């Protein structure tokens, strides 16, 4: 189990009413890409392991600093795509593809998990409705068009009222399409009129 503290601003005030799966995912993307200017401090935890994490939000640019800046990387969120960069000193370069699936500091969280690529995958489908933590949610399923990374399909639960991202489950390749990892929002807080994730539980569902 891993818990994030005060990380990603993926909960929003009420946005325009969305009906289709693409409109709902677009609403979530807009929230992620319009975050203003904030500096949040938290940690990634696994058992006794604690990794300090500082997140610098500058509109649609998110910079992550691990272990007091020992490692830094940059996520740029746009309305229609996202880009992940590695930072070394003053140099910025595309994040290495062979590192994207690596765990961060021996935890259950990978760099791929923080990249939020699934928000931009095409042709999402509403496959059901479910109540999570008292909130009515859509369950949206989307396949990975790039066939890269560990996840080949992802299910996303988004609240109907606020378009809040509440749960994500990543699946492996078919025909088994095993569930590999689950992310679930367990606490929120309000910062300057925006609702931000206070804690998020990450659970490995298979070790294969």
Order of alpha helices (4+ residues) and beta strands (2+ residues): beta-alpha-beta-beta-beta-beta-beta-beta-alpha-beta-beta-beta-beta-beta-beta
